[in-house]
Amino acid sequence: MPKKEARILVVDDEPDVLELLVFHLKKEQFEVTVADTGDKALATAREQLPNLIILDLMLPGINGLEICKLLKQDPKTGNIPILMLTARAGEEDRIRGLELGAHDYVTKPFSPRELVLRVRNLLPLKENEKKSVKIIESGPFYLDTVHHRATVNGDNIIITSTEFKLLCLLTSRVGEVQTRETLLRDVWGYEPTIDTRTVDTTIQRLRSKVGDASKHIETVRGIGYRYIESLS
C-alpha cells in the first residue's frame, strides 16, 4: 500500500470528479491536494512538488495542455509524472499531451480502480529501487537508477521517469526485440489494451532528447524496438 508521503495533485474543474478522485485516492492512503483552475494547478505544483499530478485537459484559464508544457519545461517540476484526464473524443489532445511529456492518460468516464492502478504504476517505488540498485553502462549511456540520472557521452540529459524507465529497459536487453505490447506491460505496468501509439510517442520524445545516441534505438518495423549497443 502506498505510503502517506506520496502526494497527488488532482486538477479538475468538475466538483463531482474531484470528489470521486479524492475519495478513492485517500482510500488508498495517498495525500491529496486539489486545484480547480489552471493558475491554481501551476502554483500548487511549483510550491508543493507533488509525487504525481492528475490533470484534466479542459480547465478555465490555462488549459491542461499548456500546464503540462509549462511544468515539463521547468527543471523543478519536469520529472513529476502527469496522468491526463481526457474526453473520449479528444484523441488529438491526448496525443498532443503525450508529445508534451505527459506519462499516461485516462478517458472520461473512467474506472476509479483503473485510475488508482495507473497512479501506482507511475509512482516511483523508492524502497524497491534501493533494493535493486545498479548502474547501467551501455554504448553512450550511463544510467544511475538510484538517483534517476542519465548521461549520454558524459552529458546529463533531462528525461521523465517513464522515459528513464524505458531507456533502462532497452539498454538492459541489448539486441532483444521488444514489442510495443511488451513495453506497455513492462514500462507502463498494464496490459496493452490502449493504443500502442503511447509507446511510439514516448520513443520519439526520448530520441529527440538523446541526440545522435538515438541511433542506438532501432525501430523494428511492424513489431517494436531494439537497442543496439555497438553501431557498425
mmCIF file of the C-alpha atoms, coordinates in Angstrom:
data_MODEL
# 
_entry.id   MODEL 
# 
loop_
_atom_site.group_PDB 
_atom_site.id 
_atom_site.type_symbol 
_atom_site.label_atom_id 
_atom_site.label_alt_id 
_atom_site.label_comp_id 
_atom_site.label_asym_id 
_atom_site.label_entity_id 
_atom_site.label_seq_id 
_atom_site.pdbx_PDB_ins_code 
_atom_site.Cartn_x 
_atom_site.Cartn_y 
_atom_site.Cartn_z 
_atom_site.occupancy 
_atom_site.B_iso_or_equiv 
_atom_site.pdbx_formal_charge 
_atom_site.auth_seq_id 
_atom_site.auth_comp_id 
_atom_site.auth_asym_id 
_atom_site.auth_atom_id 
_atom_site.pdbx_PDB_model_num 
ATOM 1   C CA . MET A 1 1   ? 0.000   0.000  0.000   1.00 0.00 ? 1   MET A CA 1 
ATOM 2   C CA . PRO A 1 2   ? 1.336   3.488  -0.843  1.00 0.00 ? 2   PRO A CA 1 
ATOM 3   C CA . LYS A 1 3   ? 2.931   5.451  1.960   1.00 0.00 ? 3   LYS A CA 1 
ATOM 4   C CA . LYS A 1 4   ? 1.381   8.624  3.299   1.00 0.00 ? 4   LYS A CA 1 
ATOM 5   C CA . GLU A 1 5   ? 4.125   10.819 1.881   1.00 0.00 ? 5   GLU A CA 1 
ATOM 6   C CA . ALA A 1 6   ? 3.012   10.027 -1.688  1.00 0.00 ? 6   ALA A CA 1 
ATOM 7   C CA . ARG A 1 7   ? 1.207   13.271 -2.543  1.00 0.00 ? 7   ARG A CA 1 
ATOM 8   C CA . ILE A 1 8   ? -1.130  13.525 -5.523  1.00 0.00 ? 8   ILE A CA 1 
ATOM 9   C CA . LEU A 1 9   ? -2.254  16.824 -7.030  1.00 0.00 ? 9   LEU A CA 1 
ATOM 10  C CA . VAL A 1 10  ? -5.673  16.463 -8.666  1.00 0.00 ? 10  VAL A CA 1 
ATOM 11  C CA . VAL A 1 11  ? -6.609  19.172 -11.157 1.00 0.00 ? 11  VAL A CA 1 
ATOM 12  C CA . ASP A 1 12  ? -10.210 19.304 -12.423 1.00 0.00 ? 12  ASP A CA 1 
ATOM 13  C CA . ASP A 1 13  ? -12.947 21.923 -12.501 1.00 0.00 ? 13  ASP A CA 1 
ATOM 14  C CA . GLU A 1 14  ? -15.814 19.454 -12.022 1.00 0.00 ? 14  GLU A CA 1 
ATOM 15  C CA . PRO A 1 15  ? -16.703 19.123 -8.306  1.00 0.00 ? 15  PRO A CA 1 
ATOM 16  C CA . ASP A 1 16  ? -18.148 15.624 -8.759  1.00 0.00 ? 16  ASP A CA 1 
ATOM 17  C CA . VAL A 1 17  ? -14.966 14.380 -10.439 1.00 0.00 ? 17  VAL A CA 1 
ATOM 18  C CA . LEU A 1 18  ? -12.778 15.958 -7.761  1.00 0.00 ? 18  LEU A CA 1 
ATOM 19  C CA . GLU A 1 19  ? -14.866 14.365 -5.018  1.00 0.00 ? 19  GLU A CA 1 
ATOM 20  C CA . LEU A 1 20  ? -14.670 10.936 -6.670  1.00 0.00 ? 20  LEU A CA 1 
ATOM 21  C CA . LEU A 1 21  ? -10.907 11.124 -7.189  1.00 0.00 ? 21  LEU A CA 1 
ATOM 22  C CA . VAL A 1 22  ? -10.169 12.405 -3.702  1.00 0.00 ? 22  VAL A CA 1 
ATOM 23  C CA . PHE A 1 23  ? -12.293 9.674  -2.113  1.00 0.00 ? 23  PHE A CA 1 
ATOM 24  C CA . HIS A 1 24  ? -10.593 6.796  -3.937  1.00 0.00 ? 24  HIS A CA 1 
ATOM 25  C CA . LEU A 1 25  ? -7.060  8.170  -3.636  1.00 0.00 ? 25  LEU A CA 1 
ATOM 26  C CA . LYS A 1 26  ? -7.389  8.841  0.087   1.00 0.00 ? 26  LYS A CA 1 
ATOM 27  C CA . LYS A 1 27  ? -8.854  5.357  0.486   1.00 0.00 ? 27  LYS A CA 1 
ATOM 28  C CA . GLU A 1 28  ? -5.502  4.091  -0.827  1.00 0.00 ? 28  GLU A CA 1 
ATOM 29  C CA . GLN A 1 29  ? -3.639  6.221  1.755   1.00 0.00 ? 29  GLN A CA 1 
ATOM 30  C CA . PHE A 1 30  ? -2.405  8.890  -0.666  1.00 0.00 ? 30  PHE A CA 1 
ATOM 31  C CA . GLU A 1 31  ? -2.195  12.513 0.400   1.00 0.00 ? 31  GLU A CA 1 
ATOM 32  C CA . VAL A 1 32  ? -4.333  14.556 -1.969  1.00 0.00 ? 32  VAL A CA 1 
ATOM 33  C CA . THR A 1 33  ? -4.274  18.232 -2.915  1.00 0.00 ? 33  THR A CA 1 
ATOM 34  C CA . VAL A 1 34  ? -6.786  19.687 -5.357  1.00 0.00 ? 34  VAL A CA 1 
ATOM 35  C CA . ALA A 1 35  ? -6.925  22.598 -7.788  1.00 0.00 ? 35  ALA A CA 1 
ATOM 36  C CA . ASP A 1 36  ? -9.867  23.639 -9.965  1.00 0.00 ? 36  ASP A CA 1 
ATOM 37  C CA . THR A 1 37  ? -8.166  26.138 -12.278 1.00 0.00 ? 37  THR A CA 1 
ATOM 38  C CA . GLY A 1 38  ? -5.016  26.155 -14.358 1.00 0.00 ? 38  GLY A CA 1 
ATOM 39  C CA . ASP A 1 39  ? -3.463  29.009 -12.378 1.00 0.00 ? 39  ASP A CA 1 
ATOM 40  C CA . LYS A 1 40  ? -4.012  27.208 -9.065  1.00 0.00 ? 40  LYS A CA 1 
ATOM 41  C CA . ALA A 1 41  ? -2.607  23.998 -10.550 1.00 0.00 ? 41  ALA A CA 1 
ATOM 42  C CA . LEU A 1 42  ? 0.645   25.660 -11.639 1.00 0.00 ? 42  LEU A CA 1 
ATOM 43  C CA . ALA A 1 43  ? 1.096   27.479 -8.330  1.00 0.00 ? 43  ALA A CA 1 
ATOM 44  C CA . THR A 1 44  ? 0.387   24.343 -6.263  1.00 0.00 ? 44  THR A CA 1 
ATOM 45  C CA . ALA A 1 45  ? 2.639   22.101 -8.369  1.00 0.00 ? 45  ALA A CA 1 
ATOM 46  C CA . ARG A 1 46  ? 5.548   24.518 -8.094  1.00 0.00 ? 46  ARG A CA 1 
ATOM 47  C CA . GLU A 1 47  ? 5.068   25.067 -4.363  1.00 0.00 ? 47  GLU A CA 1 
ATOM 48  C CA . GLN A 1 48  ? 4.368   21.507 -3.195  1.00 0.00 ? 48  GLN A CA 1 
ATOM 49  C CA . LEU A 1 49  ? 6.220   19.432 -5.839  1.00 0.00 ? 49  LEU A CA 1 
ATOM 50  C CA . PRO A 1 50  ? 3.765   16.510 -5.654  1.00 0.00 ? 50  PRO A CA 1 
ATOM 51  C CA . ASN A 1 51  ? 4.757   12.944 -6.493  1.00 0.00 ? 51  ASN A CA 1 
ATOM 52  C CA . LEU A 1 52  ? 2.193   12.826 -9.313  1.00 0.00 ? 52  LEU A CA 1 
ATOM 53  C CA . ILE A 1 53  ? -0.335  15.109 -10.994 1.00 0.00 ? 53  ILE A CA 1 
ATOM 54  C CA . ILE A 1 54  ? -3.736  14.037 -12.319 1.00 0.00 ? 54  ILE A CA 1 
ATOM 55  C CA . LEU A 1 55  ? -4.531  16.721 -14.866 1.00 0.00 ? 55  LEU A CA 1 
ATOM 56  C CA . ASP A 1 56  ? -7.786  17.422 -16.681 1.00 0.00 ? 56  ASP A CA 1 
ATOM 57  C CA . LEU A 1 57  ? -7.303  18.988 -20.110 1.00 0.00 ? 57  LEU A CA 1 
ATOM 58  C CA . MET A 1 58  ? -10.398 21.216 -20.125 1.00 0.00 ? 58  MET A CA 1 
ATOM 59  C CA . LEU A 1 59  ? -9.862  23.863 -17.462 1.00 0.00 ? 59  LEU A CA 1 
ATOM 60  C CA . PRO A 1 60  ? -10.826 27.510 -17.006 1.00 0.00 ? 60  PRO A CA 1 
ATOM 61  C CA . GLY A 1 61  ? -7.930  29.860 -17.672 1.00 0.00 ? 61  GLY A CA 1 
ATOM 62  C CA . ILE A 1 62  ? -4.809  27.935 -18.633 1.00 0.00 ? 62  ILE A CA 1 
ATOM 63  C CA . ASN A 1 63  ? -5.773  24.615 -20.193 1.00 0.00 ? 63  ASN A CA 1 
ATOM 64  C CA . GLY A 1 64  ? -4.273  21.269 -19.290 1.00 0.00 ? 64  GLY A CA 1 
ATOM 65  C CA . LEU A 1 65  ? -2.027  21.039 -22.345 1.00 0.00 ? 65  LEU A CA 1 
ATOM 66  C CA . GLU A 1 66  ? -0.418  24.393 -21.594 1.00 0.00 ? 66  GLU A CA 1 
ATOM 67  C CA . ILE A 1 67  ? 0.012   23.425 -17.930 1.00 0.00 ? 67  ILE A CA 1 
ATOM 68  C CA . CYS A 1 68  ? 1.707   20.195 -18.992 1.00 0.00 ? 68  CYS A CA 1 
ATOM 69  C CA . LYS A 1 69  ? 4.032   22.107 -21.303 1.00 0.00 ? 69  LYS A CA 1 
ATOM 70  C CA . LEU A 1 70  ? 4.981   24.664 -18.645 1.00 0.00 ? 70  LEU A CA 1 
ATOM 71  C CA . LEU A 1 71  ? 5.604   22.030 -15.971 1.00 0.00 ? 71  LEU A CA 1 
ATOM 72  C CA . LYS A 1 72  ? 7.780   19.918 -18.271 1.00 0.00 ? 72  LYS A CA 1 
ATOM 73  C CA . GLN A 1 73  ? 9.862   22.963 -19.233 1.00 0.00 ? 73  GLN A CA 1 
ATOM 74  C CA . ASP A 1 74  ? 10.608  23.760 -15.579 1.00 0.00 ? 74  ASP A CA 1 
ATOM 75  C CA . PRO A 1 75  ? 13.572  21.753 -14.157 1.00 0.00 ? 75  PRO A CA 1 
ATOM 76  C CA . LYS A 1 76  ? 11.889  21.729 -10.714 1.00 0.00 ? 76  LYS A CA 1 
ATOM 77  C CA . THR A 1 77  ? 8.697   20.064 -11.976 1.00 0.00 ? 77  THR A CA 1 
ATOM 78  C CA . GLY A 1 78  ? 9.842   18.424 -15.206 1.00 0.00 ? 78  GLY A CA 1 
ATOM 79  C CA . ASN A 1 79  ? 10.155  14.926 -13.713 1.00 0.00 ? 79  ASN A CA 1 
ATOM 80  C CA . ILE A 1 80  ? 6.765   14.837 -11.972 1.00 0.00 ? 80  ILE A CA 1 
ATOM 81  C CA . PRO A 1 81  ? 4.630   12.157 -13.660 1.00 0.00 ? 81  PRO A CA 1 
ATOM 82  C CA . ILE A 1 82  ? 1.465   13.552 -15.228 1.00 0.00 ? 82  ILE A CA 1 
ATOM 83  C CA . LEU A 1 83  ? -1.658  11.439 -15.733 1.00 0.00 ? 83  LEU A CA 1 
ATOM 84  C CA . MET A 1 84  ? -4.071  13.209 -18.052 1.00 0.00 ? 84  MET A CA 1 
ATOM 85  C CA . LEU A 1 85  ? -7.857  13.045 -17.867 1.00 0.00 ? 85  LEU A CA 1 
ATOM 86  C CA . THR A 1 86  ? -9.393  13.384 -21.321 1.00 0.00 ? 86  THR A CA 1 
ATOM 87  C CA . ALA A 1 87  ? -12.746 13.164 -23.054 1.00 0.00 ? 87  ALA A CA 1 
ATOM 88  C CA . ARG A 1 88  ? -13.239 10.141 -25.299 1.00 0.00 ? 88  ARG A CA 1 
ATOM 89  C CA . ALA A 1 89  ? -13.482 12.376 -28.349 1.00 0.00 ? 89  ALA A CA 1 
ATOM 90  C CA . GLY A 1 90  ? -10.254 14.210 -27.568 1.00 0.00 ? 90  GLY A CA 1 
ATOM 91  C CA . GLU A 1 91  ? -7.812  11.917 -29.386 1.00 0.00 ? 91  GLU A CA 1 
ATOM 92  C CA . GLU A 1 92  ? -5.732  14.746 -30.827 1.00 0.00 ? 92  GLU A CA 1 
ATOM 93  C CA . ASP A 1 93  ? -5.452  16.445 -27.440 1.00 0.00 ? 93  ASP A CA 1 
ATOM 94  C CA . ARG A 1 94  ? -4.464  13.104 -25.913 1.00 0.00 ? 94  ARG A CA 1 
ATOM 95  C CA . ILE A 1 95  ? -1.663  12.567 -28.423 1.00 0.00 ? 95  ILE A CA 1 
ATOM 96  C CA . ARG A 1 96  ? -0.557  16.172 -28.038 1.00 0.00 ? 96  ARG A CA 1 
ATOM 97  C CA . GLY A 1 97  ? -0.377  15.745 -24.275 1.00 0.00 ? 97  GLY A CA 1 
ATOM 98  C CA . LEU A 1 98  ? 1.866   12.695 -24.621 1.00 0.00 ? 98  LEU A CA 1 
ATOM 99  C CA . GLU A 1 99  ? 4.082   14.617 -27.025 1.00 0.00 ? 99  GLU A CA 1 
ATOM 100 C CA . LEU A 1 100 ? 4.414   17.401 -24.449 1.00 0.00 ? 100 LEU A CA 1 
ATOM 101 C CA . GLY A 1 101 ? 5.604   14.957 -21.804 1.00 0.00 ? 101 GLY A CA 1 
ATOM 102 C CA . ALA A 1 102 ? 2.537   13.510 -20.073 1.00 0.00 ? 102 ALA A CA 1 
ATOM 103 C CA . HIS A 1 103 ? 3.148   9.935  -18.977 1.00 0.00 ? 103 HIS A CA 1 
ATOM 104 C CA . ASP A 1 104 ? -0.288  8.362  -19.328 1.00 0.00 ? 104 ASP A CA 1 
ATOM 105 C CA . TYR A 1 105 ? -3.964  9.163  -19.783 1.00 0.00 ? 105 TYR A CA 1 
ATOM 106 C CA . VAL A 1 106 ? -7.367  8.019  -18.618 1.00 0.00 ? 106 VAL A CA 1 
ATOM 107 C CA . THR A 1 107 ? -10.518 8.806  -20.561 1.00 0.00 ? 107 THR A CA 1 
ATOM 108 C CA . LYS A 1 108 ? -13.747 10.072 -19.020 1.00 0.00 ? 108 LYS A CA 1 
ATOM 109 C CA . PRO A 1 109 ? -15.870 8.425  -17.770 1.00 0.00 ? 109 PRO A CA 1 
ATOM 110 C CA . PHE A 1 110 ? -13.219 6.364  -16.026 1.00 0.00 ? 110 PHE A CA 1 
ATOM 111 C CA . SER A 1 111 ? -12.970 3.443  -13.643 1.00 0.00 ? 111 SER A CA 1 
ATOM 112 C CA . PRO A 1 112 ? -11.626 4.622  -10.259 1.00 0.00 ? 112 PRO A CA 1 
ATOM 113 C CA . ARG A 1 113 ? -9.989  1.221  -9.815  1.00 0.00 ? 113 ARG A CA 1 
ATOM 114 C CA . GLU A 1 114 ? -8.120  1.546  -13.127 1.00 0.00 ? 114 GLU A CA 1 
ATOM 115 C CA . LEU A 1 115 ? -7.092  5.100  -12.338 1.00 0.00 ? 115 LEU A CA 1 
ATOM 116 C CA . VAL A 1 116 ? -5.644  4.096  -8.960  1.00 0.00 ? 116 VAL A CA 1 
ATOM 117 C CA . LEU A 1 117 ? -3.762  1.247  -10.649 1.00 0.00 ? 117 LEU A CA 1 
ATOM 118 C CA . ARG A 1 118 ? -2.223  3.626  -13.167 1.00 0.00 ? 118 ARG A CA 1 
ATOM 119 C CA . VAL A 1 119 ? -1.287  6.052  -10.408 1.00 0.00 ? 119 VAL A CA 1 
ATOM 120 C CA . ARG A 1 120 ? 0.519   3.249  -8.573  1.00 0.00 ? 120 ARG A CA 1 
ATOM 121 C CA . ASN A 1 121 ? 2.366   2.258  -11.742 1.00 0.00 ? 121 ASN A CA 1 
ATOM 122 C CA . LEU A 1 122 ? 3.562   5.805  -12.362 1.00 0.00 ? 122 LEU A CA 1 
ATOM 123 C CA . LEU A 1 123 ? 4.791   6.496  -8.839  1.00 0.00 ? 123 LEU A CA 1 
ATOM 124 C CA . PRO A 1 124 ? 8.468   5.673  -8.210  1.00 0.00 ? 124 PRO A CA 1 
ATOM 125 C CA . LEU A 1 125 ? 8.745   2.667  -5.913  1.00 0.00 ? 125 LEU A CA 1 
ATOM 126 C CA . LYS A 1 126 ? 11.674  4.031  -3.924  1.00 0.00 ? 126 LYS A CA 1 
ATOM 127 C CA . GLU A 1 127 ? 12.022  1.193  -1.467  1.00 0.00 ? 127 GLU A CA 1 
ATOM 128 C CA . ASN A 1 128 ? 12.163  -1.429 -4.201  1.00 0.00 ? 128 ASN A CA 1 
ATOM 129 C CA . GLU A 1 129 ? 14.615  0.684  -6.178  1.00 0.00 ? 129 GLU A CA 1 
ATOM 130 C CA . LYS A 1 130 ? 17.003  0.809  -3.227  1.00 0.00 ? 130 LYS A CA 1 
ATOM 131 C CA . LYS A 1 131 ? 16.977  -2.976 -3.036  1.00 0.00 ? 131 LYS A CA 1 
ATOM 132 C CA . SER A 1 132 ? 17.784  -3.331 -6.735  1.00 0.00 ? 132 SER A CA 1 
ATOM 133 C CA . VAL A 1 133 ? 20.393  -0.595 -7.033  1.00 0.00 ? 133 VAL A CA 1 
ATOM 134 C CA . LYS A 1 134 ? 22.505  -0.790 -10.131 1.00 0.00 ? 134 LYS A CA 1 
ATOM 135 C CA . ILE A 1 135 ? 24.304  1.283  -12.707 1.00 0.00 ? 135 ILE A CA 1 
ATOM 136 C CA . ILE A 1 136 ? 23.692  0.585  -16.380 1.00 0.00 ? 136 ILE A CA 1 
ATOM 137 C CA . GLU A 1 137 ? 26.526  1.412  -18.754 1.00 0.00 ? 137 GLU A CA 1 
ATOM 138 C CA . SER A 1 138 ? 25.844  0.612  -22.378 1.00 0.00 ? 138 SER A CA 1 
ATOM 139 C CA . GLY A 1 139 ? 27.098  2.331  -25.506 1.00 0.00 ? 139 GLY A CA 1 
ATOM 140 C CA . PRO A 1 140 ? 26.907  6.097  -24.941 1.00 0.00 ? 140 PRO A CA 1 
ATOM 141 C CA . PHE A 1 141 ? 24.524  5.755  -21.983 1.00 0.00 ? 141 PHE A CA 1 
ATOM 142 C CA . TYR A 1 142 ? 25.280  5.829  -18.254 1.00 0.00 ? 142 TYR A CA 1 
ATOM 143 C CA . LEU A 1 143 ? 22.143  5.320  -16.148 1.00 0.00 ? 143 LEU A CA 1 
ATOM 144 C CA . ASP A 1 144 ? 22.117  5.745  -12.378 1.00 0.00 ? 144 ASP A CA 1 
ATOM 145 C CA . THR A 1 145 ? 18.954  4.002  -11.170 1.00 0.00 ? 145 THR A CA 1 
ATOM 146 C CA . VAL A 1 146 ? 19.412  5.264  -7.608  1.00 0.00 ? 146 VAL A CA 1 
ATOM 147 C CA . HIS A 1 147 ? 19.185  8.944  -8.432  1.00 0.00 ? 147 HIS A CA 1 
ATOM 148 C CA . HIS A 1 148 ? 17.336  8.586  -11.738 1.00 0.00 ? 148 HIS A CA 1 
ATOM 149 C CA . ARG A 1 149 ? 20.214  10.306 -13.509 1.00 0.00 ? 149 ARG A CA 1 
ATOM 150 C CA . ALA A 1 150 ? 21.028  9.717  -17.150 1.00 0.00 ? 150 ALA A CA 1 
ATOM 151 C CA . THR A 1 151 ? 24.028  10.821 -19.171 1.00 0.00 ? 151 THR A CA 1 
ATOM 152 C CA . VAL A 1 152 ? 24.828  10.494 -22.867 1.00 0.00 ? 152 VAL A CA 1 
ATOM 153 C CA . ASN A 1 153 ? 28.518  10.583 -23.756 1.00 0.00 ? 153 ASN A CA 1 
ATOM 154 C CA . GLY A 1 154 ? 29.108  12.139 -20.335 1.00 0.00 ? 154 GLY A CA 1 
ATOM 155 C CA . ASP A 1 155 ? 26.493  14.876 -20.687 1.00 0.00 ? 155 ASP A CA 1 
ATOM 156 C CA . ASN A 1 156 ? 23.474  14.953 -18.361 1.00 0.00 ? 156 ASN A CA 1 
ATOM 157 C CA . ILE A 1 157 ? 20.084  14.754 -20.027 1.00 0.00 ? 157 ILE A CA 1 
ATOM 158 C CA . ILE A 1 158 ? 16.715  15.654 -18.541 1.00 0.00 ? 158 ILE A CA 1 
ATOM 159 C CA . ILE A 1 159 ? 14.149  12.917 -19.140 1.00 0.00 ? 159 ILE A CA 1 
ATOM 160 C CA . THR A 1 160 ? 10.894  11.970 -17.470 1.00 0.00 ? 160 THR A CA 1 
ATOM 161 C CA . SER A 1 161 ? 10.585  8.974  -15.154 1.00 0.00 ? 161 SER A CA 1 
ATOM 162 C CA . THR A 1 162 ? 8.789   6.982  -17.856 1.00 0.00 ? 162 THR A CA 1 
ATOM 163 C CA . GLU A 1 163 ? 11.451  7.815  -20.439 1.00 0.00 ? 163 GLU A CA 1 
ATOM 164 C CA . PHE A 1 164 ? 14.128  6.824  -17.915 1.00 0.00 ? 164 PHE A CA 1 
ATOM 165 C CA . LYS A 1 165 ? 12.415  3.502  -17.200 1.00 0.00 ? 165 LYS A CA 1 
ATOM 166 C CA . LEU A 1 166 ? 12.035  2.842  -20.923 1.00 0.00 ? 166 LEU A CA 1 
ATOM 167 C CA . LEU A 1 167 ? 15.709  3.598  -21.574 1.00 0.00 ? 167 LEU A CA 1 
ATOM 168 C CA . CYS A 1 168 ? 16.784  1.358  -18.678 1.00 0.00 ? 168 CYS A CA 1 
ATOM 169 C CA . LEU A 1 169 ? 14.705  -1.496 -20.039 1.00 0.00 ? 169 LEU A CA 1 
ATOM 170 C CA . LEU A 1 170 ? 16.034  -1.179 -23.585 1.00 0.00 ? 170 LEU A CA 1 
ATOM 171 C CA . THR A 1 171 ? 19.686  -0.864 -22.535 1.00 0.00 ? 171 THR A CA 1 
ATOM 172 C CA . SER A 1 172 ? 19.384  -3.860 -20.213 1.00 0.00 ? 172 SER A CA 1 
ATOM 173 C CA . ARG A 1 173 ? 18.044  -6.035 -23.058 1.00 0.00 ? 173 ARG A CA 1 
ATOM 174 C CA . VAL A 1 174 ? 20.714  -5.364 -25.651 1.00 0.00 ? 174 VAL A CA 1 
ATOM 175 C CA . GLY A 1 175 ? 19.852  -6.730 -29.087 1.00 0.00 ? 175 GLY A CA 1 
ATOM 176 C CA . GLU A 1 176 ? 16.475  -8.119 -27.995 1.00 0.00 ? 176 GLU A CA 1 
ATOM 177 C CA . VAL A 1 177 ? 13.418  -7.003 -29.944 1.00 0.00 ? 177 VAL A CA 1 
ATOM 178 C CA . GLN A 1 178 ? 10.801  -5.523 -27.613 1.00 0.00 ? 178 GLN A CA 1 
ATOM 179 C CA . THR A 1 179 ? 7.270   -5.478 -28.962 1.00 0.00 ? 179 THR A CA 1 
ATOM 180 C CA . ARG A 1 180 ? 5.076   -2.484 -28.244 1.00 0.00 ? 180 ARG A CA 1 
ATOM 181 C CA . GLU A 1 181 ? 2.860   -4.753 -26.152 1.00 0.00 ? 181 GLU A CA 1 
ATOM 182 C CA . THR A 1 182 ? 5.838   -5.911 -24.085 1.00 0.00 ? 182 THR A CA 1 
ATOM 183 C CA . LEU A 1 183 ? 6.926   -2.325 -23.487 1.00 0.00 ? 183 LEU A CA 1 
ATOM 184 C CA . LEU A 1 184 ? 3.420   -1.298 -22.408 1.00 0.00 ? 184 LEU A CA 1 
ATOM 185 C CA . ARG A 1 185 ? 3.407   -4.104 -19.861 1.00 0.00 ? 185 ARG A CA 1 
ATOM 186 C CA . ASP A 1 186 ? 6.988   -3.753 -18.575 1.00 0.00 ? 186 ASP A CA 1 
ATOM 187 C CA . VAL A 1 187 ? 7.324   0.056  -18.607 1.00 0.00 ? 187 VAL A CA 1 
ATOM 188 C CA . TRP A 1 188 ? 3.775   1.319  -18.079 1.00 0.00 ? 188 TRP A CA 1 
ATOM 189 C CA . GLY A 1 189 ? 2.709   -1.662 -16.000 1.00 0.00 ? 189 GLY A CA 1 
ATOM 190 C CA . TYR A 1 190 ? -0.599  -2.605 -17.553 1.00 0.00 ? 190 TYR A CA 1 
ATOM 191 C CA . GLU A 1 191 ? -1.934  -4.864 -20.235 1.00 0.00 ? 191 GLU A CA 1 
ATOM 192 C CA . PRO A 1 192 ? -1.788  -3.414 -23.767 1.00 0.00 ? 192 PRO A CA 1 
ATOM 193 C CA . THR A 1 193 ? -5.469  -2.557 -24.115 1.00 0.00 ? 193 THR A CA 1 
ATOM 194 C CA . ILE A 1 194 ? -4.769  1.049  -25.076 1.00 0.00 ? 194 ILE A CA 1 
ATOM 195 C CA . ASP A 1 195 ? -3.452  2.458  -28.320 1.00 0.00 ? 195 ASP A CA 1 
ATOM 196 C CA . THR A 1 196 ? 0.207   1.431  -28.694 1.00 0.00 ? 196 THR A CA 1 
ATOM 197 C CA . ARG A 1 197 ? 0.991   4.888  -30.048 1.00 0.00 ? 197 ARG A CA 1 
ATOM 198 C CA . THR A 1 198 ? 1.755   5.692  -26.410 1.00 0.00 ? 198 THR A CA 1 
ATOM 199 C CA . VAL A 1 199 ? 4.966   3.714  -26.896 1.00 0.00 ? 199 VAL A CA 1 
ATOM 200 C CA . ASP A 1 200 ? 5.787   5.323  -30.240 1.00 0.00 ? 200 ASP A CA 1 
ATOM 201 C CA . THR A 1 201 ? 5.232   8.819  -28.877 1.00 0.00 ? 201 THR A CA 1 
ATOM 202 C CA . THR A 1 202 ? 7.480   8.194  -25.864 1.00 0.00 ? 202 THR A CA 1 
ATOM 203 C CA . ILE A 1 203 ? 10.211  6.656  -28.039 1.00 0.00 ? 203 ILE A CA 1 
ATOM 204 C CA . GLN A 1 204 ? 10.069  9.674  -30.352 1.00 0.00 ? 204 GLN A CA 1 
ATOM 205 C CA . ARG A 1 205 ? 10.341  12.050 -27.397 1.00 0.00 ? 205 ARG A CA 1 
ATOM 206 C CA . LEU A 1 206 ? 13.242  10.080 -25.912 1.00 0.00 ? 206 LEU A CA 1 
ATOM 207 C CA . ARG A 1 207 ? 15.107  10.039 -29.213 1.00 0.00 ? 207 ARG A CA 1 
ATOM 208 C CA . SER A 1 208 ? 14.808  13.797 -29.532 1.00 0.00 ? 208 SER A CA 1 
ATOM 209 C CA . LYS A 1 209 ? 16.408  14.223 -26.092 1.00 0.00 ? 209 LYS A CA 1 
ATOM 210 C CA . VAL A 1 210 ? 19.392  11.890 -26.577 1.00 0.00 ? 210 VAL A CA 1 
ATOM 211 C CA . GLY A 1 211 ? 20.502  13.395 -29.890 1.00 0.00 ? 211 GLY A CA 1 
ATOM 212 C CA . ASP A 1 212 ? 22.865  11.302 -32.022 1.00 0.00 ? 212 ASP A CA 1 
ATOM 213 C CA . ALA A 1 213 ? 22.643  8.469  -29.482 1.00 0.00 ? 213 ALA A CA 1 
ATOM 214 C CA . SER A 1 214 ? 19.110  7.855  -30.778 1.00 0.00 ? 214 SER A CA 1 
ATOM 215 C CA . LYS A 1 215 ? 20.763  5.725  -33.491 1.00 0.00 ? 215 LYS A CA 1 
ATOM 216 C CA . HIS A 1 216 ? 21.173  3.036  -30.838 1.00 0.00 ? 216 HIS A CA 1 
ATOM 217 C CA . ILE A 1 217 ? 17.384  2.710  -30.538 1.00 0.00 ? 217 ILE A CA 1 
ATOM 218 C CA . GLU A 1 218 ? 16.339  0.813  -33.629 1.00 0.00 ? 218 GLU A CA 1 
ATOM 219 C CA . THR A 1 219 ? 12.796  0.554  -34.968 1.00 0.00 ? 219 THR A CA 1 
ATOM 220 C CA . VAL A 1 220 ? 11.796  -2.972 -35.937 1.00 0.00 ? 220 VAL A CA 1 
ATOM 221 C CA . ARG A 1 221 ? 9.096   -2.273 -38.475 1.00 0.00 ? 221 ARG A CA 1 
ATOM 222 C CA . GLY A 1 222 ? 5.690   -3.651 -37.588 1.00 0.00 ? 222 GLY A CA 1 
ATOM 223 C CA . ILE A 1 223 ? 6.922   -5.125 -34.279 1.00 0.00 ? 223 ILE A CA 1 
ATOM 224 C CA . GLY A 1 224 ? 8.578   -2.700 -31.887 1.00 0.00 ? 224 GLY A CA 1 
ATOM 225 C CA . TYR A 1 225 ? 12.069  -1.547 -30.906 1.00 0.00 ? 225 TYR A CA 1 
ATOM 226 C CA . ARG A 1 226 ? 15.546  -2.891 -30.196 1.00 0.00 ? 226 ARG A CA 1 
ATOM 227 C CA . TYR A 1 227 ? 18.602  -1.386 -28.508 1.00 0.00 ? 227 TYR A CA 1 
ATOM 228 C CA . ILE A 1 228 ? 21.913  -1.789 -30.353 1.00 0.00 ? 228 ILE A CA 1 
ATOM 229 C CA . GLU A 1 229 ? 24.957  -1.256 -28.125 1.00 0.00 ? 229 GLU A CA 1 
ATOM 230 C CA . SER A 1 230 ? 27.626  -1.029 -30.846 1.00 0.00 ? 230 SER A CA 1 
ATOM 231 C CA . LEU A 1 231 ? 26.992  0.589  -34.203 1.00 0.00 ? 231 LEU A CA 1 
ATOM 232 C CA . SER A 1 232 ? 28.908  -0.807 -37.146 1.00 0.00 ? 232 SER A CA 1 
# 
